Each structure stands twice: as structure tokens, then as C-alpha cells.
Amino acid sequence: MSGTQYIAFLRLSGRSNTERRQSYYLLSISEPTTVGRDLRCEIALDASLYRSVSRHHAKIEPILDCEAPNGERFWQVCDLNSSNGTFVNGICLKGCQVLQVGDRIMLGQNGPELVFDYQLQDHGQFLASSGVALGSFPPVLDPTLPPSKNRVKLEDVSLTQLFPILSTGRELTHKAYLVPAIVTITFVVLLFLAIGNPAAFNLLLAAYLAIAALYFIYQLCGKQKTWWLLMAVAMLTALILISPVLDLFTLVFHRLLPGDLSNTNAETNFWVLLVKMFFGAGLMEELLKAVPVFIALGLGLRLRSPFRSRIGVWEPLDGILLGAASAVGFSLMETLGVYVPATYKSSLLAGQEAAQLAGLQLLIPRVLGLVAGHMAYSGYFGYFIGLSVLRSRQRWLILGVGLGTAAGLHTLWNIAGILSPVFLAFVGVLSYAFLGAAILKARALSPTRSQNFATRFLP
């Protein structure tokens, strides 16, 4: 490009001269320019540096057929339904806004800031005055062409292009799911070694499926929480199930309250069964799984930084993650310690191999269903535990609603298993919907929202 013309561009506000030299973006006069973490965006920002930015966060587009007599053009910025919002001069953007010279566009609170500028000068003169060499200017070079046809073409193939692993470095572990892959491969090798040992094989398979389900919830929450803590919560719940604490819960809910399920059968009145299920399964088990979450909450109040924030429950996202982790320990103990052995014994008449297969067939759907079962109920209650910290004045109301709802969903699942497979599927979807809604609300309420890594369910 040469000659005198109007040039619109964005400048990524940085602290150093190096950042400013490499962070100028010319805007097309015919096509929108999208900004986000997705590499397909015209302005693609590094996700490891700018975690508050959505995959497709905002777009800056020319207002066509709106040119002043002197040739001046106009651009507007539009938010693309980003998770953390787009701010223009400190004000949250709703829809689109026409840009003025000097407007500062911030992607999320405390996120990266782009400054809009519009100048009438020679293109080469602009580059020189900005201190930007022509070869280092960002991807969009010619504002008269659409961004899709305006990419810099690299003729030479570098060593790092031929061997990508030489240059990815830290990004490999953060963006390519290297750690989950290592965990998966490790479990695959252990499963091969456990062939012929049904107990070890079942334990490894159940543990892997449960960890995968917890990782799924962890990604949806988008809140950094150390994995050793999540595993410790799961183990603590498992230990509670083999300790005298379980006997105390059984005494209260099965003897003092109408939760005794030992005398129930197919002829038991539906409403009587519903009450028994609510107290003996729903209420008792949800409170039991919440014990480690309350312990973490108490420890967080007494510890010093940095363990204070790492271990404690300070917001709903913390409660959801710890509640889901507790569900992992509970479900593994219940499945491997009660249901699979019972199925194995009842199927022994058909042979040992048939009994082992029956146990495996029960194990897989029970653990796979964690996200719509125990993890959904306890994660949902965990949301209310965290919310009670943020809204301490109404703590008991919040905890009561949360426990009652979680226990109710748990009870519906148990009843649905007796009534109909269709009703069972409906309750499972409903439970997951409750958990998903709680995660979305928790992300919106999170005091650390700008530092959390989750954006949205879909790109």
C-alpha cells in the first residue's frame, strides 16, 4: 500500500517497547476483524497470557455505506456474547458501539486492552512513526482487502515447523492436554497388566472413569483447584464409609428418622417408599458426602495464605469441585464395595466368568453415570455451601434449600430406578441440568472470574 489514505488500527496496550512494536493491527474497510483466543480470529491472543478472553470475544467491523465527504470512515465494536464481557472506556458493552479515536477496548475485567486509532497519513509513514518494521507488522497488512486474503505468507520452512515439539514448550502441557493423555496411557498400561485379576481390573477401570468425570466437571467450572486436594476429599469420603461415622449416620436417619430401607419391597406403598428414600438415601447420603466439604471450609478459615485460598471453600465453584470430588470417593466405595460384589454373588450359579462379566456390566454404567448421579447431587449442594460463604447473612436458608434440593433429586433417581427406565433417564438429565445451571451461575458469581480459565460450553 502507498499513497495518502485513512488508516484505522488497533494497538494492544503493553508495558514494554517490544510489546508495542509487535502489537499493531490494521483494520479492514470491508470485512469484520474478530478478536479472541481462537487461532482462526484475525487478532488471535495467547490463551496462556489472556485467560479472561473468550475464543471469539469481540469483533471490530466497518460501518458500510457510511462514509463522510472527506473520505473518513467509521468502525464499531461488538461483543460476541463473551463470558467476561467487553468494556469500552471502562463501561461494559451491550451490543455494539461506534468507536472514536482513543477509545480503549478491554476484553474482560483486567483483561488485555486494545486502543482504537484512526489517522490520515501515508502507510509507510505510519509504520515508521510507530517504530514498526514492515516485515514485523501483524497479519492484516492491507485495509482494502478482507482479512481472509490478507495473511502473511512464509516461504521458508523452519526447523520448528518441521519438528513442532521443539518449539511448543510450556504450551504443550497447558493447551494440548498432555497431562490427561499421560494419565490415560498410564491407566491403559495398568489395565493390560491387570488382565486376569478381576478385582484389580475393576478398581482401575472405575478409578479412571471417575477421574475422567471429575476432570469434565473441573473443566466446566474453570476454577484452579489443586488435584491433590480433590483426591484427598475423595479418599476422606471413602474412609468415612468404613468408619464409625457411617454407623452414626445410620442410627440417626434409619432409626431416629423414618429412613429404614431394610423392610422395603415391591409391595411397599409408593408414598411410604418415597419418604424412606428421602431420609434413608437422599438426605443421609448428601449430608455424609458434604462432611469433607465442610471440613475444607473450616480448615480454610484457620490456615494462612497460600493454603488458606487453596484448601478453603470461598465461593460456589470451590463447593462444586469439592462436592464432586467427594462423590467420586462415595460412588467408588458404594459400587466396588457393595453393588459389584452383590451382583457377583447373585450370578455365581451361572459360572464364575458370567458373574465377573455381570459385575463389570454393572460397574461401567454406575461410574459413567456419575455426572448425572452422585456428582450432580453433591456438586449441586456444594454450590450452596460456597454460596453460603458469599451470602453469610442468609447462610441457613441457603444451606437448607441446597440440601433439600440435592436430597430430592437423589430420591427421585432412586424411585425412578424402580418405576421406569424412561423416567430414570429423565431424572438423570434433570439432575445434570441442575448441576450445569449451578456451574454457570457459580462462574458468574465468582470473585476470581477474570482469572478463571473456562469460557463457555460451546466455542
C-alpha positions in Angstrom: 0.0 0.0 0.0 1.2 3.5 -0.8 -0.3 7.0 -1.0 -2.3 9.1 1.4 -5.3 7.5 3.0 -7.2 7.0 6.2 -5.8 4.1 8.2 -7.7 2.6 11.2 -5.8 0.3 13.5 -5.8 -1.2 17.0 -2.9 -1.1 19.4 -2.5 -3.7 22.1 -1.6 -1.7 25.1 1.6 -3.1 26.6 4.2 -2.1 29.1 7.3 -2.5 27.1 8.6 -1.2 23.8 8.9 -4.7 22.5 5.2 -5.4 23.2 4.1 -2.2 21.4 6.3 -2.9 18.4 4.6 -6.2 17.8 1.0 -5.3 18.7 -0.4 -3.1 15.9 -3.4 -4.4 13.9 -4.7 -2.7 10.8 -8.5 -2.9 10.3 -10.1 -3.9 7.0 -12.5 -1.4 5.4 -14.8 -4.1 4.1 -14.7 -7.1 6.5 -15.1 -7.5 10.3 -12.0 -8.3 12.4 -12.6 -10.8 15.1 -10.6 -10.8 18.4 -10.3 -13.9 20.6 -8.2 -16.9 21.7 -9.2 -18.9 18.7 -6.4 -19.1 16.1 -9.0 -18.5 13.4 -9.5 -15.0 14.7 -7.9 -12.2 12.8 -6.4 -11.0 16.1 -5.6 -14.2 17.9 -4.4 -13.6 21.5 -2.3 -16.1 23.5 -4.7 -18.1 25.8 -1.9 -18.7 28.3 -1.5 -14.9 28.8 -5.1 -13.8 28.4 -7.3 -16.3 30.1 -10.2 -13.9 30.5 -10.6 -13.7 26.7 -13.2 -15.9 25.1 -12.5 -18.0 22.0 -14.5 -15.5 19.9 -14.7 -12.5 22.2 -15.4 -9.4 20.1 -15.4 -8.0 16.6 -14.5 -4.6 15.1 -16.3 -4.0 11.8 -16.6 -1.1 9.4 -19.9 0.6 9.1 -20.5 0.2 5.4 -22.2 2.9 3.3 -21.5 5.5 5.9 -18.5 7.5 4.6 -18.0 11.2 5.2 -17.5 13.5 2.2 -13.8 13.8 3.1 -13.4 10.1 2.9 -13.5 9.4 6.7 -14.9 6.0 7.6 -16.4 4.6 10.8 -15.9 1.4 12.8 -17.9 -0.2 15.6 -17.0 -2.8 18.2 -19.5 -5.6 19.1 -19.3 -8.1 21.9 -19.7 -11.7 20.7 -21.5 -13.0 23.8 -18.2 -13.3 25.7 -18.1 -14.8 29.1 -16.3 -12.0 30.8 -17.7 -9.1 28.8 -16.2 -6.3 26.6 -15.6 -2.9 28.1 -15.2 0.4 26.2 -13.5 3.1 28.3 -14.4 1.1 31.4 -18.1 0.7 30.6 -19.5 -2.8 29.9 -20.5 -3.0 26.3 -24.1 -4.1 25.4 -24.4 -5.0 21.8 -22.3 -2.6 19.6 -20.8 0.8 19.9 -19.3 3.2 17.3 -15.6 3.8 18.0 -13.9 7.2 18.5 -10.2 7.8 18.3 -8.5 6.8 21.5 -11.3 4.5 22.7 -9.9 1.7 24.9 -11.4 -1.7 24.4 -10.8 -4.1 27.3 -11.6 -7.8 26.9 -12.9 -8.8 30.3 -12.2 -7.1 33.5 -8.5 -6.5 33.9 -8.0 -8.2 30.6 -5.9 -7.1 27.5 -6.7 -3.6 26.3 -6.9 -2.5 22.6 -6.7 1.2 21.7 -8.5 2.3 18.6 -6.8 4.9 16.4 -7.6 6.5 13.0 -5.1 8.6 11.1 -4.8 10.3 7.7 -1.3 9.6 6.6 0.9 7.6 4.3 1.0 3.9 5.1 4.8 3.7 5.1 5.0 6.9 7.2 2.6 5.3 9.7 4.9 2.3 10.1 8.0 4.4 10.5 6.3 6.7 13.1 5.1 3.8 15.1 8.5 2.2 15.2 7.2 -0.9 13.4 9.2 -2.6 10.7 7.2 -3.6 7.6 8.2 -7.2 8.0 7.1 -7.4 11.6 3.7 -5.8 11.1 0.8 -8.1 12.3 -1.2 -10.4 10.0 -3.6 -7.8 8.4 -1.5 -5.7 6.1 -3.8 -4.1 3.5 -7.0 -2.5 4.9 -8.6 -2.6 1.4 -8.6 -6.4 1.4 -10.7 -8.8 3.6 -8.7 -10.4 6.4 -9.1 -13.9 5.0 -6.9 -12.8 2.0 -4.5 -10.7 3.9 -2.3 -13.2 5.7 1.5 -13.0 5.6 2.9 -15.9 3.5 6.1 -17.5 4.8 8.1 -19.0 2.0 10.7 -20.8 4.1 10.0 -23.8 6.3 11.8 -23.5 9.7 13.1 -26.3 11.8 10.4 -25.8 14.4 7.8 -26.2 11.7 9.3 -29.5 10.6 9.6 -30.6 14.3 6.9 -28.8 16.2 7.8 -30.4 19.5 11.0 -28.3 19.6 9.1 -25.0 20.0 5.8 -25.7 21.8 7.4 -25.8 25.3 5.0 -24.8 28.1 2.1 -24.6 25.7 2.2 -28.4 25.2 1.2 -29.1 28.8 -1.4 -26.3 29.0 -3.1 -26.5 25.6 -2.6 -30.0 24.2 -4.0 -31.9 27.2 -0.7 -33.6 27.8 -1.3 -34.5 31.4 -4.7 -36.1 30.7 -3.1 -38.1 27.9 -0.3 -39.3 30.3 -2.9 -40.3 32.9 -4.9 -42.2 30.2 -1.9 -44.0 28.9 -0.8 -45.0 32.4 -4.2 -46.5 33.2 -4.2 -48.3 29.8 -0.9 -50.0 30.7 -2.1 -50.8 34.2 -5.3 -52.3 32.7 -3.3 -54.6 30.5 -1.3 -55.7 33.4 -4.4 -56.4 35.5 -6.0 -58.8 32.9 -6.7 -62.0 34.8 -7.2 -60.2 38.1 -10.9 -59.1 38.1 -10.7 -57.1 41.3 -7.7 -55.0 40.2 -9.1 -54.5 36.7 -12.5 -53.3 38.1 -10.7 -50.9 40.5 -8.5 -49.4 37.8 -11.4 -49.1 35.3 -13.7 -47.5 37.9 -11.0 -45.1 39.1 -10.2 -44.0 35.5 -13.9 -43.4 34.6 -14.4 -41.5 37.9 -11.4 -39.3 37.4 -12.5 -38.6 33.8 -15.9 -37.5 35.1 -14.3 -35.3 37.7 -12.0 -33.7 35.1 -15.0 -32.9 32.9 -16.6 -31.0 35.8 -13.3 -29.4 36.6 -13.1 -28.0 33.0 -16.7 -26.8 33.2 -16.0 -24.9 36.4 -12.8 -23.4 35.2 -11.5 -22.7 38.7 -8.0 -23.7 39.6 -8.1 -26.2 42.4 -5.2 -28.4 43.3 -5.8 -32.0 42.3 -4.2 -33.4 45.5 -6.9 -31.7 47.4 -9.7 -33.2 45.2 -8.2 -36.6 45.6 -7.8 -36.1 49.4 -11.5 -35.2 49.6 -12.5 -38.3 47.7 -10.3 -40.5 49.9 -11.7 -38.9 53.1 -15.3 -39.7 51.9 -14.3 -43.3 51.2 -12.8 -43.6 54.7 -15.9 -42.2 56.3 -17.9 -45.0 54.7 -15.8 -47.6 56.6 -15.6 -45.7 59.8 -18.0 -45.5 62.8 -19.2 -42.2 61.4 -21.4 -44.2 58.9 -22.9 -46.0 61.9 -23.8 -42.7 63.5 -25.5 -41.5 60.3 -27.4 -44.8 60.0 -28.6 -44.5 63.6 -29.9 -41.0 63.1 -31.5 -41.4 59.6 -32.6 -45.1 59.7 -33.6 -45.4 63.4 -34.5 -42.0 64.7 -35.9 -40.7 61.4 -38.1 -42.7 59.0 -35.3 -43.8 56.7 -35.1 -47.5 57.3 -35.0 -49.2 53.9 -34.4 -52.8 55.1 -38.1 -53.8 55.1 -39.0 -52.2 51.7 -40.1 -54.4 48.8 -42.2 -54.2 45.6 -45.5 -54.1 47.6 -44.4 -51.1 49.8 -46.7 -48.1 49.4 -45.3 -45.6 47.0 -45.5 -42.6 49.4 -44.1 -44.6 52.2 -41.2 -45.6 50.0 -40.7 -42.0 48.9 -40.4 -40.8 52.5 -38.0 -43.7 53.4 -35.9 -42.9 50.3 -35.7 -39.2 51.1 -34.4 -39.7 54.6 -32.6 -43.0 54.3 -30.8 -42.3 51.0 -31.2 -38.8 49.7 -30.8 -36.7 52.9 -28.4 -39.1 54.7 -26.0 -39.6 51.8 -25.9 -36.0 50.7 -25.0 -34.9 54.2 -22.4 -37.6 54.5 -20.8 -36.5 51.2 -20.8 -32.9 52.4 -18.7 -33.6 55.5 -15.3 -33.3 53.8 -16.5 -30.1 52.1 -17.4 -28.6 55.5 -14.1 -29.8 56.8 -12.3 -28.0 54.0 -14.3 -24.9 54.7 -13.3 -24.9 58.3 -9.6 -25.5 57.5 -9.6 -22.6 55.1 -10.8 -20.3 57.8 -7.9 -21.3 60.1 -5.0 -21.7 57.7 -2.6 -19.0 56.5 -2.0 -17.9 52.9 -1.4 -19.5 50.4 -3.0 -22.7 51.8 -6.0 -20.6 53.0 -7.2 -20.0 49.5 -6.1 -23.3 48.0 -7.9 -25.5 50.5 -10.8 -23.5 51.7 -14.3 -23.0 50.3 -14.6 -19.3 49.4 -17.1 -19.4 46.6 -19.7 -21.7 44.9 -17.1 -23.0 42.4 -15.0 -24.3 45.3 -18.0 -26.1 46.8 -19.0 -27.7 43.4 -15.5 -29.0 42.8 -15.0 -30.4 46.3 -18.6 -31.8 46.3 -18.0 -33.6 43.0 -14.7 -35.0 44.4 -16.5 -36.3 47.4 -19.0 -38.0 45.1 -16.1 -39.9 43.5 -15.0 -41.4 46.7 -18.5 -42.3 47.7 -19.5 -43.8 44.4 -16.3 -45.9 44.1 -16.8 -47.3 47.6 -20.5 -48.0 47.0 -20.0 -49.6 43.6 -16.9 -51.7 44.3 -17.7 -52.5 47.9 -21.4 -53.2 47.8 -23.1 -53.4 44.4 -20.5 -55.3 42.3 -19.8 -57.9 45.0 -23.6 -58.4 45.5 -24.1 -58.8 41.7 -21.1 -61.2 41.5 -22.6 -63.5 44.3 -26.1 -63.5 42.8 -24.7 -64.5 39.4 -22.4 -67.3 40.6 -24.9 -70.0 39.7 -24.2 -69.2 36.0 -20.5 -69.7 36.5 -17.5 -67.6 37.7 -16.9 -65.9 34.3 -20.6 -64.9 33.9 -20.5 -63.5 37.4 -17.4 -61.4 36.7 -19.0 -60.1 33.5 -22.2 -59.2 35.3 -20.2 -57.2 37.9 -18.3 -55.4 35.1 -21.5 -54.6 33.3 -22.9 -53.0 36.4 -19.7 -51.1 37.2 -19.4 -49.3 33.9 -22.9 -47.6 33.8 -22.8 -46.8 37.5 -19.5 -44.9 37.3 -20.2 -43.4 33.9 -23.4 -42.0 35.3 -21.6 -40.1 38.0 -22.1 -36.7 36.3 -25.9 -37.3 36.3 -25.9 -39.1 39.7 -23.9 -38.7 42.9 -21.6 -36.0 41.4 -24.6 -34.0 40.3 -26.3 -34.1 43.7 -23.2 -33.4 45.8 -21.8 -30.8 43.4 -25.2 -29.0 43.4 -25.2 -29.0 47.2 -21.6 -27.8 47.1 -22.7 -24.8 45.2 -24.9 -23.8 48.1 -22.2 -24.4 50.6 -20.0 -22.0 48.7 -22.9 -19.5 48.2 -23.4 -19.5 52.0 -19.9 -18.2 52.4 -20.6 -15.3 49.9 -24.0 -14.6 51.4 -23.3 -15.4 55.1 -26.3 -13.5 56.4 -28.7 -16.0 54.9 -26.5 -19.0 55.4 -29.0 -21.3 56.9 -31.7 -20.6 54.3 -29.2 -21.2 51.5 -27.9 -24.5 53.1 -31.5 -25.7 53.7 -32.6 -25.1 50.1 -29.5 -26.7 48.7 -29.6 -29.8 50.9 -33.4 -30.3 50.3 -33.0 -29.9 46.5 -30.0 -32.2 46.3 -31.7 -34.8 48.5 -34.9 -34.5 46.4 -33.0 -35.2 43.2 -31.3 -38.1 44.8 -34.6 -39.5 45.9 -36.2 -39.1 42.5 -33.3 -41.1 40.9 -33.7 -44.0 43.4 -37.5 -44.0 42.8 -37.1 -43.7 39.1 -35.0 -46.9 39.0 -38.0 -48.8 40.4 -40.6 -47.2 38.2 -39.4 -46.9 34.6 -36.1 -46.6 32.6 -37.6 -43.7 30.7 -38.3 -41.8 34.0 -34.8 -42.8 35.1 -33.3 -41.1 32.0 -35.4 -38.0 32.6 -34.3 -37.7 36.2 -30.7 -38.1 35.1 -30.9 -35.3 32.6 -32.7 -33.2 35.1 -30.0 -33.7 37.7 -27.3 -32.8 35.3 -29.2 -29.7 34.2 -29.4 -28.6 37.8 -25.6 -29.1 38.2 -24.9 -27.3 34.9 -27.1 -24.4 35.9 -25.3 -24.2 39.2 -21.9 -24.2 37.4 -22.9 -21.4 35.1 -24.3 -19.3 38.0 -21.2 -20.0 40.1 -18.9 -18.8 37.3 -20.9 -15.6 37.0 -20.7 -15.0 40.8 -17.0 -16.0 41.1 -14.9 -13.3 42.7 -11.9 -14.6 40.6 -13.9 -14.7 37.4 -11.3 -12.8 35.3 -8.6 -15.4 36.3 -10.7 -18.5 35.7 -9.9 -20.4 32.5 -13.4 -21.6 31.5 -15.3 -19.5 28.9 -18.4 -21.3 27.7 -19.7 -24.8 26.8 -19.5 -24.2 23.1 -16.9 -22.2 21.0 
